[in-house]
Amino acid sequence: MLIRIEGLRKSYSMGREPVPVLNGIDLSVSKGSFVAIVGPSGSGKSTLLNILGCLDKPTSGTYFLNDFGVHDCGLDRLAKVRNESIGFVFQNFNLLPRLTVEQNVELPLIYASLPNSVRKEKVRDILGRLGIWERRKHRPHEISGGQRQRVAIARALVKRPDFILADEPTGNLDSVTTRYIVDLFHELHRAGNTIVLITHEQDIAEEAGRICRIEDGILTEA
C-alpha cells in the first residue's frame, strides 16, 4: 500500500480550547490509483492535503508512505520525504515568474543536487512528453493558463515522485482547458502514475477511479 492513514486527527489551538479539523480519518491508496477527495469549503480538505503532502503533521493518528511512518518525522525529515516522494500541482500553478519554463521545471532537480547534464536531459524529456518543449524559453506570463498548468505538472513529474498530489488543478481554467488537463491526468494515470486529486467540484472528482468525500473533518467513500 502506497498510502496508509489510520485514525488521523488534527486540531488547532484557538484560545483555550483546541478546534478539531480532522476527526479520525482512515485512508488507503494503492500504487497506480487515481483517487479524488471532494468536499466543500471548510470541510478539512486543505488540512488533509497539507498532511498528505508532508507540509504539516497530524495531532494524532498514523500516516505511512511506502510503509514509512511520516507522522513521527521531524520537520527536516518531512521536507526530505516531501521533496523526494511527492509531486505537487496547485490551482495557481506556483511557478516562479522570473524563471523560464525550463528553469521552473529544473528547480526540483537542483534541490536534489543532480548533475547538470542529468537535469537537462530529464527536463527535455518531460517537457517533450507534455508538448511544451517549444515554450521552454518563455516565462510564465508569456504562456496560457493551460500551458502554465502543464509546466506545473511537468515540474511535479520530473523527479518521478511516488505520487502526484493535485490541489484544485483546474480551478483557474476555462472549460476547454479543464478538459485538456483532465485528459492529461488520465494519460498520466494510464502510464502508471498514482494521483490524489483534491477538489470541490463533483464533476472533476467523477473523473477519478475512486471518490472519497470529506465533510466536517470526516472522510467517507462517496
C-alpha positions as CSV (number, residue, x, y, z in Angstrom):
1,M,0.0,0.0,0.0
2,L,1.5,3.4,-1.0
3,I,-0.5,5.5,1.4
4,R,-2.0,4.2,4.7
5,I,-3.6,6.6,7.1
6,E,-5.4,5.4,10.3
7,G,-7.2,7.4,12.9
8,L,-5.8,10.7,11.7
9,R,-6.8,13.8,13.7
10,K,-5.8,17.4,13.5
11,S,-6.7,20.2,15.9
12,Y,-5.6,23.8,16.0
13,S,-5.4,25.9,19.2
14,M,-7.6,28.9,19.2
15,G,-7.9,30.5,22.6
16,R,-8.1,28.0,25.4
17,E,-9.8,25.2,23.5
18,P,-8.4,23.1,20.6
19,V,-10.6,23.3,17.4
20,P,-10.8,19.9,15.7
21,V,-10.5,20.0,11.9
22,L,-9.9,16.3,11.0
23,N,-11.8,13.8,13.1
24,G,-10.3,10.3,12.8
25,I,-9.6,9.8,9.1
26,D,-8.8,6.4,7.6
27,L,-7.5,6.3,4.0
28,S,-5.6,3.7,2.0
29,V,-4.3,4.4,-1.5
30,S,-2.6,1.7,-3.6
31,K,0.1,2.3,-6.1
32,G,-1.2,3.3,-9.5
33,S,-4.6,4.6,-8.2
34,F,-6.4,7.7,-9.3
35,V,-8.3,9.0,-6.2
36,A,-10.3,12.1,-5.8
37,I,-11.1,13.7,-2.4
38,V,-14.1,16.0,-2.8
39,G,-15.6,18.3,-0.2
40,P,-17.0,21.9,0.3
41,S,-15.1,24.8,1.7
42,G,-14.3,24.3,5.3
43,S,-14.6,20.6,5.2
44,G,-11.0,19.9,6.1
45,K,-9.7,19.4,2.5
46,S,-6.8,21.8,2.8
47,T,-5.7,20.4,6.2
48,L,-5.8,16.8,4.8
49,L,-3.8,18.0,1.8
50,N,-1.2,19.6,4.0
51,I,-0.7,16.3,5.9
52,L,-0.8,14.1,2.8
53,G,1.8,16.4,1.3
54,C,4.0,16.3,4.4
55,L,3.6,20.1,4.8
56,D,2.1,19.6,8.3
57,K,1.9,16.9,11.0
58,P,-1.3,15.3,12.5
59,T,-2.2,15.8,16.1
60,S,-2.7,12.1,16.4
61,G,-3.1,9.0,14.3
62,T,-0.7,7.5,11.8
63,Y,0.4,8.2,8.2
64,F,2.6,5.6,6.4
65,L,4.0,6.4,3.0
66,N,5.6,3.3,1.4
67,D,5.5,1.7,4.9
68,F,7.5,4.6,6.3
69,G,5.8,6.4,9.3
70,V,5.9,10.1,8.3
71,H,3.7,11.0,11.2
72,D,6.7,10.6,13.5
73,C,9.1,12.6,11.4
74,G,10.7,15.9,12.4
75,L,10.5,18.9,10.1
76,D,13.8,18.2,8.3
77,R,12.8,14.6,7.6
78,L,9.4,15.7,6.4
79,A,11.0,18.1,4.0
80,K,13.1,15.3,2.6
81,V,10.2,13.0,2.2
82,R,8.2,15.8,0.6
83,N,10.9,16.7,-1.9
84,E,11.7,13.1,-2.9
85,S,8.3,11.4,-2.9
86,I,5.5,13.9,-3.7
87,G,4.9,15.9,-6.8
88,F,2.6,18.9,-6.2
89,V,0.2,20.5,-8.7
90,F,-1.5,23.7,-7.5
91,Q,-4.5,25.7,-8.6
92,N,-2.5,28.8,-9.0
93,F,0.5,26.9,-10.7
94,N,3.1,28.3,-8.2
95,L,5.6,29.0,-10.9
96,L,8.4,31.5,-10.3
97,P,7.7,34.4,-12.6
98,R,11.3,35.4,-13.3
99,L,12.3,31.9,-14.3
100,T,11.7,30.4,-17.7
101,V,9.6,27.3,-18.2
102,E,12.7,25.2,-18.5
103,Q,14.2,26.7,-15.3
104,N,10.9,26.2,-13.3
105,V,10.8,22.5,-14.2
106,E,14.5,22.1,-13.4
107,L,14.3,23.6,-9.9
108,P,13.3,20.3,-8.0
109,L,16.3,18.6,-9.6
110,I,18.6,21.4,-8.5
111,Y,17.3,20.9,-4.9
112,A,18.1,17.2,-5.4
113,S,21.7,18.1,-6.3
114,L,21.6,16.2,-9.6
115,P,24.4,16.9,-12.1
116,N,23.7,19.5,-14.8
117,S,23.7,17.0,-17.7
118,V,21.2,14.8,-15.9
119,R,18.9,17.7,-15.1
120,K,18.9,18.9,-18.7
121,E,18.1,15.5,-20.0
122,K,15.2,15.0,-17.6
123,V,13.7,18.4,-18.3
124,R,14.0,18.0,-22.0
125,D,12.3,14.6,-21.7
126,I,9.3,15.7,-19.6
127,L,8.7,18.9,-21.5
128,G,8.7,16.9,-24.7
129,R,6.3,14.4,-23.3
130,L,3.9,17.2,-22.3
131,G,4.2,19.0,-25.6
132,I,5.7,22.3,-24.2
133,W,9.4,21.9,-25.2
134,E,9.0,24.7,-27.7
135,R,7.9,27.0,-24.9
136,R,10.9,26.3,-22.7
137,K,12.5,29.8,-23.0
138,H,9.2,31.6,-22.2
139,R,8.4,32.9,-18.8
140,P,5.0,32.0,-17.1
141,H,3.3,35.3,-18.1
142,E,4.1,34.7,-21.7
143,I,2.1,31.4,-22.0
144,S,-1.5,30.5,-21.5
145,G,-3.1,29.2,-18.3
146,G,-3.3,25.7,-19.7
147,Q,0.3,25.8,-20.7
148,R,1.2,27.0,-17.2
149,Q,-0.6,24.1,-15.7
150,R,1.3,21.7,-18.0
151,V,4.5,23.3,-16.8
152,A,3.4,22.8,-13.2
153,I,2.6,19.1,-14.0
154,A,6.0,18.7,-15.7
155,R,7.7,20.1,-12.6
156,A,5.7,17.7,-10.4
157,L,6.7,14.7,-12.6
158,V,10.3,15.5,-13.4
159,K,11.7,13.9,-10.2
160,R,9.5,10.8,-10.7
161,P,7.6,11.1,-7.3
162,D,5.7,8.3,-5.6
163,F,2.5,10.2,-6.2
164,I,1.1,13.4,-7.6
165,L,-0.9,15.5,-5.2
166,A,-3.1,17.9,-7.1
167,D,-4.9,20.7,-5.3
168,E,-7.8,22.1,-7.4
169,P,-5.7,21.8,-10.6
170,T,-8.5,23.0,-12.9
171,G,-9.8,25.8,-10.6
172,N,-8.4,28.7,-12.7
173,L,-9.0,27.2,-16.1
174,D,-11.7,27.6,-18.7
175,S,-13.8,24.6,-19.7
176,V,-11.8,23.6,-22.8
177,T,-8.5,23.8,-21.0
178,T,-10.0,22.0,-18.0
179,R,-11.0,19.1,-20.3
180,Y,-7.4,19.0,-21.7
181,I,-5.8,18.9,-18.2
182,V,-8.3,16.2,-17.0
183,D,-7.4,14.1,-20.1
184,L,-3.7,14.6,-19.3
185,F,-4.3,13.3,-15.8
186,H,-6.0,10.2,-17.3
187,E,-3.0,9.8,-19.6
188,L,-0.6,10.0,-16.6
189,H,-2.7,7.5,-14.7
190,R,-2.6,5.1,-17.6
191,A,1.2,5.4,-17.6
192,G,1.2,4.1,-14.0
193,N,1.3,7.3,-12.0
194,T,-0.5,7.5,-8.7
195,I,-2.7,10.6,-8.5
196,V,-4.5,12.1,-5.4
197,L,-6.8,14.9,-6.6
198,I,-8.3,17.4,-4.1
199,T,-11.3,19.3,-5.4
200,H,-14.6,20.9,-4.5
201,E,-16.1,20.1,-8.0
202,Q,-18.1,16.9,-8.1
203,D,-17.8,16.6,-11.9
204,I,-14.0,16.7,-11.7
205,A,-14.0,14.2,-8.9
206,E,-16.0,11.8,-11.0
207,E,-13.1,11.6,-13.5
208,A,-11.2,9.6,-10.9
209,G,-11.4,5.9,-10.5
210,R,-12.3,6.3,-6.8
211,I,-14.0,9.1,-4.9
212,C,-13.8,9.9,-1.2
213,R,-15.9,12.7,0.3
214,I,-14.7,14.8,3.3
215,E,-17.2,16.8,5.3
216,D,-16.8,18.2,8.9
217,G,-13.4,16.5,9.1
218,I,-14.8,13.0,8.4
219,L,-13.8,11.1,5.3
220,T,-16.1,8.5,3.7
221,E,-16.3,6.7,0.3
222,A,-18.6,8.6,-2.0
